[in-house]
Amino acid sequence: MKLVIVKFRSFLSKKINKYDEKWPYIITALAALVIVVSGVKIFVKLTENLHSDLLKNFDATITDAIISLRNPRLTNYFTFVTEVGDALGYLVVFTLCTVLFYFIFKRWKYTGQLTLILLLALSSNVILKQIINRERPTLEHLVTVKTLSYPSGHAMTAMAFYGFLIYLIATFNIRKSFKFLMITLLVVLILSIGISRIYLGVHFPSDILGGFIAGFVWVIFCVLLFNLLKVFKIDSKT
C-alpha cells in the first residue's frame, strides 16, 4: 500500500508539480476518502432497505438454505468458529499476534494498529446496533445472544480484525507459500464466522452483509491512514 501511495504521488507530481508539491498528497487523501465514503454509502443504502420485500426475500432464501444443512458436525464447527469470533477468541488471537510481532518483527506498532481497528469496530458496532435497533430472527437460536441484530458484531469485527491481519501478512517479508496459506485460512475464517451466525439462527444474512461492509470500511480507512502517516513521516516535503 505504501508503494502504491508513493507511486501515485510520483505520478501526480509529474502532472501537477507546477502548482504545489503537496497536491499529490491532497489528491491521494481525497481518493482514500472517496473509497471510505462509497463504502459508507453502500452500508447506508443497505440499512435503509432492511424492511424492503427484496431484502426480506433475500434473507429468507439464504437463511432457509443454510439452516437446511444443519447436522451435528456442522453445528460443532460453526459453534467453534463463532466462539473464535467472540471476546475470548480475540483475546487469544490478539495475545498470540502480540507475541509474534514482538519476538519476530520487533515491532510494537502492529499491536497498536490491531488494537485501534478492534476498538473502532467494537465501539461503532455497539452504536450502530442501538441506532438501528433491529431485533434478532425468531428462529431457534443454537447459542445464547443478548444484543440487537444489525449489523452483526461478529461479522463486522471479524472483517475488521482478521481483514487487517490479512493486510499485515501480505506486507510481511515471509515465504509466499506460507503467506498464501495464512491469508487463505483467514479468509475462510472470516466467511465461516459470518455464516455461523446465520446457521446458529441468531442473525439475518443482511446483518452479516452489513457487518462485512462496515468492517471492510474500517480496514480500508485504517490501512490508508497508517500508510499516509508513514509516507508523511518519511517525506520531509510534506
C-alpha positions as CSV (number, residue, x, y, z in Angstrom):
1,M,0.0,0.0,0.0
2,K,2.9,2.3,0.8
3,L,4.4,1.6,-2.6
4,V,1.1,2.4,-4.3
5,I,0.8,5.7,-2.4
6,V,4.4,6.7,-3.2
7,K,4.0,5.8,-6.9
8,F,0.7,7.6,-7.1
9,R,2.3,10.7,-5.6
10,S,5.2,10.5,-8.1
11,F,2.8,10.2,-11.0
12,L,0.7,13.1,-9.8
13,S,3.8,15.2,-9.1
14,K,4.9,15.0,-12.7
15,K,1.4,16.2,-13.8
16,I,0.9,19.0,-11.4
17,N,4.3,19.9,-10.0
18,K,4.0,23.4,-11.4
19,Y,1.3,24.1,-8.8
20,D,2.3,22.7,-5.4
21,E,4.2,19.6,-4.3
22,K,1.5,18.9,-1.6
23,W,-1.2,18.5,-4.2
24,P,-0.4,14.8,-4.9
25,Y,-0.9,14.0,-1.2
26,I,-4.1,16.0,-1.1
27,I,-5.5,14.2,-4.1
28,T,-4.4,10.8,-2.6
29,A,-6.2,11.6,0.6
30,L,-9.3,12.6,-1.3
31,A,-9.1,9.3,-3.2
32,A,-9.0,7.5,0.1
33,L,-11.9,9.5,1.3
34,V,-13.9,8.5,-1.8
35,I,-13.3,4.8,-1.1
36,V,-14.4,5.1,2.5
37,V,-17.4,7.3,1.7
38,S,-18.5,4.9,-1.0
39,G,-18.4,2.0,1.5
40,V,-20.4,4.1,4.0
41,K,-23.0,4.9,1.3
42,I,-23.4,1.2,0.4
43,F,-23.9,0.4,4.1
44,V,-26.5,3.2,4.5
45,K,-28.3,2.1,1.4
46,L,-28.5,-1.5,2.7
47,T,-29.7,-0.2,6.1
48,E,-32.4,1.9,4.5
49,N,-33.8,-1.2,2.7
50,L,-33.8,-3.6,5.7
51,H,-37.6,-3.8,5.6
52,S,-38.0,-4.0,1.8
53,D,-39.6,-7.0,0.3
54,L,-36.5,-7.6,-1.8
55,L,-34.2,-7.9,1.2
56,K,-36.8,-9.9,3.2
57,N,-36.9,-12.4,0.4
58,F,-33.1,-12.4,0.2
59,D,-32.8,-13.1,4.0
60,A,-35.4,-15.8,3.9
61,T,-33.9,-17.6,0.9
62,I,-30.3,-17.6,2.3
63,T,-31.4,-18.5,5.8
64,D,-33.5,-21.5,4.7
65,A,-30.7,-22.8,2.5
66,I,-28.1,-22.6,5.3
67,I,-30.3,-23.9,8.1
68,S,-31.3,-26.9,5.9
69,L,-27.7,-28.0,6.2
70,R,-27.8,-28.4,10.0
71,N,-26.2,-31.5,11.3
72,P,-24.1,-32.4,14.4
73,R,-20.7,-31.9,12.7
74,L,-21.6,-28.6,11.1
75,T,-23.1,-27.4,14.4
76,N,-19.9,-28.2,16.2
77,Y,-17.8,-26.4,13.6
78,F,-19.9,-23.3,13.4
79,T,-20.2,-23.1,17.2
80,F,-16.4,-23.3,17.4
81,V,-15.8,-20.6,14.8
82,T,-18.4,-18.3,16.3
83,E,-16.5,-18.5,19.6
84,V,-13.3,-17.7,17.7
85,G,-15.2,-14.5,16.7
86,D,-16.2,-13.7,20.3
87,A,-14.3,-11.9,23.1
88,L,-12.3,-14.9,24.3
89,G,-11.3,-15.8,20.8
90,Y,-10.0,-12.3,20.1
91,L,-8.1,-12.2,23.4
92,V,-6.3,-15.5,22.5
93,V,-5.5,-14.4,18.9
94,F,-4.6,-10.9,19.9
95,T,-2.2,-12.2,22.6
96,L,-0.6,-14.6,20.1
97,C,-0.2,-11.8,17.5
98,T,1.4,-9.5,20.1
99,V,4.0,-12.2,21.0
100,L,4.8,-12.9,17.3
101,F,5.0,-9.2,16.5
102,Y,7.5,-8.6,19.3
103,F,9.7,-11.6,19.0
104,I,9.7,-12.0,15.2
105,F,9.2,-8.5,13.8
106,K,10.3,-6.4,16.8
107,R,7.5,-4.0,16.1
108,W,5.0,-2.9,18.7
109,K,3.3,-0.7,16.2
110,Y,1.4,-3.7,14.7
111,T,-0.1,-4.4,18.1
112,G,-1.2,-0.8,18.4
113,Q,-2.7,-0.8,14.9
114,L,-4.6,-4.1,15.7
115,T,-5.8,-2.6,18.9
116,L,-7.1,0.6,17.2
117,I,-9.0,-1.2,14.5
118,L,-10.5,-3.7,17.0
119,L,-11.7,-0.8,19.2
120,L,-13.1,1.1,16.2
121,A,-15.1,-2.0,15.1
122,L,-16.4,-2.9,18.5
123,S,-17.4,0.7,19.5
124,S,-19.0,1.6,16.2
125,N,-20.9,-1.7,16.2
126,V,-22.5,-1.0,19.6
127,I,-23.5,2.5,18.4
128,L,-25.0,1.2,15.1
129,K,-26.9,-1.5,16.8
130,Q,-28.5,1.0,19.2
131,I,-29.4,3.4,16.5
132,I,-30.8,0.9,14.0
133,N,-32.5,-1.3,16.7
134,R,-33.2,-4.4,14.7
135,E,-34.5,-7.4,16.6
136,R,-33.0,-10.9,16.2
137,P,-34.6,-13.6,13.9
138,T,-37.4,-15.5,15.6
139,L,-35.8,-18.8,14.6
140,E,-34.4,-21.3,17.1
141,H,-31.2,-20.0,18.5
142,L,-28.4,-22.6,18.9
143,V,-26.4,-20.1,21.0
144,T,-27.3,-17.5,23.6
145,V,-27.5,-13.9,22.4
146,K,-28.5,-10.7,24.3
147,T,-27.7,-7.8,21.9
148,L,-29.5,-6.4,18.9
149,S,-29.2,-7.8,15.4
150,Y,-27.9,-5.3,12.8
151,P,-25.1,-5.1,11.9
152,S,-23.6,-8.4,13.1
153,G,-20.9,-7.7,15.6
154,H,-19.2,-11.0,14.8
155,A,-19.2,-10.3,11.0
156,M,-18.1,-6.7,11.4
157,T,-15.3,-7.4,13.9
158,A,-14.1,-10.5,12.0
159,M,-13.8,-8.5,8.8
160,A,-12.0,-5.6,10.6
161,F,-9.7,-7.6,12.8
162,Y,-8.8,-10.6,10.6
163,G,-9.1,-8.5,7.5
164,F,-6.4,-6.1,8.8
165,L,-4.3,-9.2,9.8
166,I,-4.6,-10.3,6.1
167,Y,-3.2,-6.9,5.1
168,L,-0.3,-7.1,7.6
169,I,0.6,-10.7,6.5
170,A,0.5,-9.5,2.8
171,T,3.2,-6.9,3.7
172,F,5.4,-9.2,5.7
173,N,8.7,-10.4,4.2
174,I,7.9,-14.1,4.5
175,R,7.7,-17.1,2.2
176,K,5.0,-16.7,-0.4
177,S,3.6,-20.2,0.2
178,F,3.2,-19.6,3.9
179,K,1.7,-16.1,3.2
180,F,-0.8,-17.6,0.8
181,L,-1.8,-20.3,3.3
182,M,-2.3,-17.8,6.2
183,I,-4.3,-15.4,4.0
184,T,-6.5,-18.3,2.7
185,L,-7.1,-19.6,6.3
186,L,-8.1,-16.1,7.4
187,V,-10.5,-15.6,4.5
188,V,-12.1,-18.9,5.3
189,L,-12.3,-17.9,9.0
190,I,-14.0,-14.6,8.2
191,L,-16.6,-16.2,5.9
192,S,-17.1,-19.0,8.4
193,I,-17.8,-16.6,11.3
194,G,-20.3,-14.8,9.2
195,I,-22.1,-17.9,8.0
196,S,-22.0,-19.4,11.5
197,R,-24.3,-16.6,12.8
198,I,-26.9,-17.4,10.2
199,Y,-26.5,-21.2,10.7
200,L,-27.0,-20.8,14.5
201,G,-30.2,-18.8,13.9
202,V,-29.1,-15.6,15.6
203,H,-28.7,-13.3,12.5
204,F,-30.3,-12.4,9.2
205,P,-28.0,-12.7,6.1
206,S,-28.4,-8.9,5.7
207,D,-27.0,-8.5,9.2
208,I,-23.8,-10.3,8.1
209,L,-23.6,-8.4,4.9
210,G,-23.9,-5.1,6.7
211,G,-21.3,-6.2,9.2
212,F,-18.9,-7.2,6.5
213,I,-19.3,-3.9,4.7
214,A,-18.8,-1.9,7.8
215,G,-15.8,-3.9,8.9
216,F,-14.2,-3.6,5.4
217,V,-14.7,0.2,5.5
218,W,-12.6,0.2,8.8
219,V,-9.9,-1.9,7.2
220,I,-9.6,0.4,4.2
221,F,-9.7,3.5,6.4
222,C,-7.0,2.3,8.8
223,V,-4.7,0.9,6.0
224,L,-4.8,4.2,4.2
225,L,-4.4,6.2,7.4
226,F,-1.4,4.3,8.7
227,N,0.3,4.3,5.3
228,L,-0.3,8.0,4.7
229,L,1.1,8.8,8.1
230,K,4.1,6.7,7.3
231,V,4.7,8.4,4.0
232,F,4.3,11.9,5.6
233,K,6.8,10.9,8.3
234,I,9.4,9.8,5.7
235,D,8.9,12.5,3.1
236,S,10.1,15.8,4.6
237,K,8.5,17.7,1.7
238,T,5.1,17.2,3.2
